[in-house]
Amino acid sequence: MSHELDIIPGTEWGFFTLPRPMCIAGPCSAESEEQVMETAAGLNAFGIHVYRAGIWKPRTHPGSFEGVGTPGLKWLKKVKEVYGMKVCTEVASEKHVLECIKYGVDIIWIGARTSANPFLMQEVANALEGTDIPVLVKNPVNPDIDLWIGALERLNKAGLKKLGVIHRGFSTSAPILYRNDPGWRMAIEMRTRYPQLTFFADPSHMAGDRRYLLELSQRAMDLGLDGLMVESHCRPDQALSDAKQQLTPAALQDLLESLVIRENTSENQAYKEGIDALRAQIDVIDDNLLKSLADRMEISRKIGLYKKEHNVAILQAGRWDNVLEGVKERARSLGLSEEFAEAVFNAIHDESVRRQNEVLEGRR
């Protein structure tokens, strides 16, 4: 059960400037002092104020480049001294946190693998207690919003109020265009639950390929997210990790200048009247949908009684497969996506089966 978070908005951290998007940029990994400084120079030249670089890199296979470790923090410190930029890196343990504090790291983020592990999250929260460092939490690798919220709660209970999130998509075994499934629905749900939470998107890890960065960044802006964390390297093709998804500073500047940034709302009276009228129509349709769903579930309950009387199993897989095919065909004819229709009707079917189970067990 989630509780209300006591949060200071990112606009009050003193790091980011408006209008949107707030932007954090820098290489996937700090590889050398030269690479760190050259990339920082390129980003600083067009107004990026917050510089990111991975110091410790969680990799799937041992033997892959796992970051330079603590020596890289000296390079980030030099970025601060030379360019006046704020610096940001990923932590996954108490040791990482203490090293970041020692070298004056301004912001830390918690990666998708760590946010999925309550033990590690508690270790990081304990290490940060008593500090005022802003912390950004990436969504867990799997689409579990409670794990994501739980990670924020642990930090908040440790006294940290400068909290934000980074939406980077989810691991999937399904063949998709991108490296990770963007899973925008969960971003929307998190945004709805905690509108005060500073919200970044990480199009680099969603895409896995620089060709898709603009479309994913634009989608994040269209959803009203606050900012972007984008990987940028002075020589992307030579990067020791995630080379395909990194942009040169000049290419990142082009991307940011190509984005269409829309306002979250408008004070125009005609807009307000028009949007209110359309929303009123939706409210009526939603109310009718709920009434129809209630009627459908009542029929499902009666079907459960009928099956019980005739000693028939609840689940009729063959029938549901046929129903679903018909639903998808009807959805196409109405201009709806098959995936949307399938998700909605599978949820309805699951609830129908649950209602019939209650009848079978004598609870209704």
C-alpha positions as CSV (number, residue, x, y, z in Angstrom):
1,M,0.0,0.0,0.0
2,S,1.6,3.2,-1.1
3,H,1.6,6.4,1.0
4,E,1.9,10.0,0.0
5,L,5.4,11.1,-0.8
6,D,6.9,14.3,0.7
7,I,8.7,15.7,-2.3
8,I,10.5,18.9,-3.3
9,P,9.8,19.6,-7.1
10,G,12.8,19.4,-9.4
11,T,12.3,23.1,-10.4
12,E,13.4,23.9,-6.8
13,W,16.6,21.9,-6.8
14,G,18.6,24.7,-8.5
15,F,19.9,22.5,-11.3
16,F,17.3,22.8,-14.1
17,T,16.0,25.6,-16.2
18,L,12.6,26.0,-17.7
19,P,10.9,25.7,-20.2
20,R,10.9,22.0,-20.7
21,P,12.6,19.7,-21.3
22,M,15.0,19.5,-18.4
23,C,17.9,17.6,-19.8
24,I,20.6,15.4,-18.3
25,A,23.2,14.2,-20.9
26,G,26.6,12.6,-21.1
27,P,28.2,9.3,-22.0
28,C,26.9,5.9,-21.0
29,S,30.3,5.3,-19.3
30,A,33.1,7.5,-18.2
31,E,36.0,5.9,-20.2
32,S,38.9,8.3,-19.9
33,E,39.5,11.8,-18.7
34,E,39.8,13.0,-22.3
35,Q,36.5,11.5,-23.4
36,V,34.7,12.9,-20.3
37,M,36.0,16.4,-20.7
38,E,35.6,16.5,-24.5
39,T,32.0,15.4,-24.3
40,A,31.3,17.8,-21.4
41,A,32.7,20.7,-23.5
42,G,30.4,19.8,-26.4
43,L,27.3,19.6,-24.2
44,N,28.2,22.7,-22.2
45,A,28.5,24.7,-25.4
46,F,24.8,24.6,-26.1
47,G,23.5,24.9,-22.5
48,I,23.3,21.4,-21.0
49,H,23.8,22.1,-17.2
50,V,23.6,18.5,-15.8
51,Y,26.2,16.0,-17.0
52,R,25.8,12.2,-16.6
53,A,28.3,9.4,-16.8
54,G,28.3,5.8,-15.6
55,I,31.2,5.1,-13.2
56,W,30.1,1.6,-12.1
57,K,28.3,-0.3,-14.9
58,P,26.1,-3.3,-14.1
59,R,26.6,-5.7,-17.0
60,T,25.0,-9.0,-17.7
61,H,28.2,-10.9,-18.5
62,P,31.5,-10.8,-16.5
63,G,34.3,-9.6,-18.6
64,S,32.3,-6.8,-20.3
65,F,33.4,-3.2,-19.5
66,E,32.1,-2.6,-16.0
67,G,33.2,1.0,-15.7
68,V,36.4,2.6,-14.4
69,G,35.2,2.9,-10.9
70,T,36.2,5.5,-8.4
71,P,38.9,7.2,-10.5
72,G,36.2,8.3,-12.9
73,L,34.7,10.4,-10.1
74,K,37.8,12.6,-10.3
75,W,37.0,13.4,-13.9
76,L,33.4,14.3,-13.0
77,K,34.8,16.6,-10.3
78,K,36.9,18.3,-13.0
79,V,33.8,18.8,-15.2
80,K,32.3,20.7,-12.3
81,E,35.4,22.8,-11.8
82,V,36.0,23.6,-15.5
83,Y,32.5,24.0,-16.9
84,G,30.4,24.7,-13.8
85,M,28.1,21.8,-14.7
86,K,26.3,19.6,-12.2
87,V,27.3,15.9,-12.4
88,C,25.3,12.8,-12.0
89,T,26.0,9.1,-11.9
90,E,24.4,5.7,-11.0
91,V,24.8,4.0,-7.6
92,A,23.8,0.5,-6.5
93,S,25.4,0.1,-3.1
94,E,26.5,1.8,0.1
95,K,30.1,2.0,-1.2
96,H,29.0,3.8,-4.3
97,V,27.0,6.3,-2.3
98,L,29.9,7.1,0.0
99,E,32.3,7.5,-2.9
100,C,29.8,9.9,-4.6
101,I,29.5,12.0,-1.4
102,K,33.3,12.1,-1.0
103,Y,33.8,13.5,-4.6
104,G,30.8,15.9,-4.5
105,V,28.5,14.3,-7.0
106,D,25.4,16.5,-7.3
107,I,22.7,14.0,-8.3
108,I,22.6,10.2,-8.3
109,W,20.3,7.8,-10.1
110,I,19.3,4.3,-9.3
111,G,19.2,1.8,-12.2
112,A,16.5,-0.5,-13.2
113,R,18.1,-3.6,-11.8
114,T,18.7,-2.0,-8.4
115,S,15.2,-0.4,-8.1
116,A,13.8,-4.0,-8.5
117,N,15.7,-5.2,-5.4
118,P,14.3,-4.0,-2.1
119,F,17.5,-5.1,-0.2
120,L,19.7,-2.9,-2.3
121,M,17.2,-0.1,-2.2
122,Q,17.2,-0.1,1.5
123,E,21.0,-0.2,1.6
124,V,21.2,2.8,-0.7
125,A,18.5,4.6,1.3
126,N,20.4,4.0,4.6
127,A,23.6,5.3,3.1
128,L,21.9,8.5,1.9
129,E,20.2,9.2,5.2
130,G,21.1,12.7,6.4
131,T,22.1,14.0,3.0
132,D,20.4,16.4,0.7
133,I,21.4,14.8,-2.6
134,P,18.7,14.6,-5.3
135,V,17.9,11.0,-6.3
136,L,16.3,9.8,-9.6
137,V,14.9,6.3,-9.6
138,K,14.6,4.3,-12.8
139,N,11.6,2.0,-13.3
140,P,12.4,-1.7,-12.4
141,V,13.3,-3.9,-15.4
142,N,9.9,-5.5,-15.2
143,P,6.6,-3.5,-15.2
144,D,5.9,-3.5,-11.5
145,I,4.7,-0.1,-10.3
146,D,4.6,-1.2,-6.7
147,L,8.3,-2.0,-6.8
148,W,8.9,1.4,-8.3
149,I,6.9,3.2,-5.7
150,G,8.4,1.1,-2.9
151,A,11.9,2.3,-3.9
152,L,10.7,5.9,-3.7
153,E,9.1,5.2,-0.3
154,R,12.3,3.8,1.1
155,L,14.3,6.9,0.1
156,N,11.5,9.2,1.4
157,K,11.5,7.5,4.8
158,A,15.2,8.0,5.0
159,G,14.5,11.8,4.8
160,L,15.2,12.4,1.1
161,K,12.8,14.8,-0.5
162,K,14.5,15.8,-3.7
163,L,13.2,12.7,-5.6
164,G,12.3,12.1,-9.2
165,V,11.9,9.2,-11.6
166,I,13.3,8.1,-14.9
167,H,11.1,6.0,-17.2
168,R,13.4,3.8,-19.3
169,G,11.1,1.1,-20.5
170,F,10.9,-2.6,-19.7
171,S,12.8,-5.8,-20.6
172,T,10.8,-8.1,-22.9
173,S,11.4,-11.3,-24.8
174,A,8.9,-10.2,-27.5
175,P,10.2,-9.0,-30.9
176,I,9.9,-5.3,-30.9
177,L,11.4,-2.3,-32.7
178,Y,13.2,-1.0,-29.7
179,R,15.7,-2.4,-27.1
180,N,13.1,-2.2,-24.4
181,D,9.3,-2.0,-24.4
182,P,8.4,1.7,-23.8
183,G,5.5,0.7,-21.6
184,W,4.1,4.3,-21.6
185,R,1.0,3.1,-19.7
186,M,2.9,2.7,-16.5
187,A,4.5,6.1,-16.9
188,I,1.1,7.6,-17.3
189,E,-0.1,5.8,-14.1
190,M,2.9,6.9,-12.1
191,R,2.4,10.5,-13.4
192,T,-1.2,10.4,-12.4
193,R,-0.5,9.1,-8.9
194,Y,2.3,11.5,-8.2
195,P,1.9,14.6,-10.3
196,Q,4.4,16.5,-8.1
197,L,7.2,14.0,-8.9
198,T,9.9,15.2,-11.3
199,F,9.6,12.9,-14.3
200,F,12.3,12.1,-16.9
201,A,12.3,9.7,-19.8
202,D,15.4,7.8,-20.9
203,P,14.9,7.4,-24.7
204,S,18.4,6.0,-25.0
205,H,17.7,2.8,-23.1
206,M,14.2,2.5,-24.6
207,A,15.5,2.7,-28.1
208,G,18.9,0.9,-28.0
209,D,19.5,2.7,-31.4
210,R,20.0,6.4,-32.0
211,R,17.6,6.2,-35.0
212,Y,14.6,6.1,-32.7
213,L,15.6,8.7,-30.1
214,L,13.7,11.6,-31.6
215,E,10.4,9.8,-31.8
216,L,10.6,8.5,-28.3
217,S,11.7,11.8,-26.9
218,Q,8.8,13.5,-28.7
219,R,6.4,11.0,-27.2
220,A,7.7,11.7,-23.7
221,M,7.2,15.4,-24.3
222,D,3.7,14.8,-25.7
223,L,2.8,13.0,-22.5
224,G,3.9,16.0,-20.5
225,L,7.0,14.5,-18.9
226,D,9.4,17.1,-17.4
227,G,12.7,16.1,-19.0
228,L,15.0,13.7,-20.8
229,M,18.1,11.7,-19.8
230,V,20.0,11.1,-23.1
231,E,23.3,9.4,-23.6
232,S,25.8,11.5,-25.5
233,H,29.4,10.7,-26.4
234,C,32.1,12.7,-28.3
235,R,32.8,9.6,-30.5
236,P,29.8,7.3,-30.1
237,D,31.0,4.6,-32.5
238,Q,34.1,4.1,-30.3
239,A,32.1,3.9,-27.0
240,L,33.0,0.9,-24.7
241,S,29.3,0.4,-23.9
242,D,26.0,1.0,-25.7
243,A,27.6,2.6,-28.7
244,K,24.5,2.3,-31.0
245,Q,22.3,4.4,-28.8
246,Q,24.6,7.4,-28.1
247,L,24.6,10.7,-29.9
248,T,27.3,13.3,-30.4
249,P,26.7,16.5,-28.6
250,A,25.9,18.2,-31.9
251,A,23.3,15.5,-32.8
252,L,21.8,15.9,-29.3
253,Q,21.4,19.6,-29.9
254,D,19.7,18.9,-33.2
255,L,17.3,16.5,-31.5
256,L,16.4,18.9,-28.7
257,E,15.8,21.7,-31.2
258,S,13.6,19.4,-33.2
259,L,11.2,18.7,-30.4
260,V,7.7,20.2,-30.3
261,I,7.0,21.2,-26.7
262,R,3.4,21.6,-25.9
263,E,2.0,23.4,-22.8
264,N,0.4,21.3,-20.1
265,T,-2.7,23.5,-20.2
266,S,-4.0,26.7,-21.7
267,E,-5.7,29.8,-20.2
268,N,-7.5,30.4,-23.5
269,Q,-11.3,30.5,-22.7
270,A,-12.3,28.8,-26.0
271,Y,-9.9,25.9,-25.2
272,K,-11.2,25.5,-21.7
273,E,-14.9,25.4,-22.8
274,G,-14.1,23.0,-25.6
275,I,-12.0,20.6,-23.5
276,D,-14.6,20.7,-20.7
277,A,-17.4,19.8,-23.1
278,L,-15.4,16.9,-24.6
279,R,-14.5,15.6,-21.1
280,A,-18.2,15.8,-20.1
281,Q,-19.0,13.5,-23.1
282,I,-16.3,11.1,-21.9
283,D,-17.7,11.1,-18.4
284,V,-21.1,10.0,-19.7
285,I,-19.5,7.3,-21.9
286,D,-17.4,6.0,-19.0
287,D,-20.5,5.8,-16.8
288,N,-22.3,3.8,-19.4
289,L,-19.3,1.5,-19.8
290,L,-19.3,0.8,-16.1
291,K,-23.0,0.0,-16.1
292,S,-22.6,-2.3,-19.1
293,L,-19.7,-4.0,-17.4
294,A,-21.8,-4.5,-14.2
295,D,-24.6,-6.0,-16.4
296,R,-22.1,-8.3,-18.1
297,M,-20.7,-9.5,-14.7
298,E,-24.2,-10.3,-13.5
299,I,-24.7,-12.5,-16.5
300,S,-21.4,-14.1,-15.9
301,R,-22.5,-14.9,-12.3
302,K,-25.7,-16.5,-13.7
303,I,-23.6,-18.6,-16.2
304,G,-21.5,-19.7,-13.2
305,L,-24.7,-20.9,-11.5
306,Y,-25.8,-22.7,-14.6
307,K,-22.5,-24.5,-15.0
308,K,-22.5,-25.5,-11.3
309,E,-26.0,-27.0,-11.7
310,H,-24.8,-29.0,-14.7
311,N,-21.4,-29.9,-13.3
312,V,-19.5,-28.1,-16.1
313,A,-16.0,-26.6,-15.8
314,I,-15.8,-22.9,-15.7
315,L,-13.0,-22.3,-18.2
316,Q,-14.0,-23.0,-21.8
317,A,-10.8,-22.1,-23.6
318,G,-11.9,-22.9,-27.1
319,R,-14.9,-20.6,-26.9
320,W,-12.9,-17.8,-25.5
321,D,-10.3,-18.1,-28.3
322,N,-13.2,-17.7,-30.8
323,V,-14.7,-14.8,-29.0
324,L,-11.3,-13.0,-28.9
325,E,-10.8,-13.5,-32.6
326,G,-14.2,-11.9,-33.2
327,V,-13.4,-9.1,-30.9
328,K,-10.2,-8.3,-32.7
329,E,-11.9,-8.4,-36.1
330,R,-14.6,-6.1,-34.9
331,A,-12.0,-3.8,-33.3
332,R,-10.2,-3.4,-36.7
333,S,-13.4,-2.5,-38.4
334,L,-14.0,0.3,-35.8
335,G,-10.5,1.7,-36.1
336,L,-9.2,0.3,-32.8
337,S,-6.0,-1.6,-32.4
338,E,-6.1,-5.3,-31.9
339,E,-3.7,-5.1,-29.0
340,F,-6.0,-2.6,-27.2
341,A,-9.1,-4.7,-27.7
342,E,-7.4,-7.9,-26.7
343,A,-6.0,-6.3,-23.4
344,V,-9.5,-4.9,-22.5
345,F,-11.4,-8.1,-23.2
346,N,-8.8,-10.4,-21.5
347,A,-9.3,-8.2,-18.4
348,I,-13.1,-8.6,-18.7
349,H,-12.7,-12.4,-19.2
350,D,-10.4,-12.7,-16.1
351,E,-13.0,-10.9,-14.0
352,S,-15.8,-13.1,-15.4
353,V,-13.9,-16.3,-14.5
354,R,-13.3,-14.9,-11.0
355,R,-17.0,-14.3,-10.6
356,Q,-17.9,-17.8,-11.8
357,N,-15.3,-19.2,-9.4
358,E,-17.0,-17.4,-6.5
359,V,-20.3,-19.1,-7.5
360,L,-18.6,-22.5,-7.8
361,E,-17.1,-22.1,-4.3
362,G,-20.4,-21.1,-2.8
363,R,-19.4,-17.5,-2.0
364,R,-22.1,-15.9,-4.1
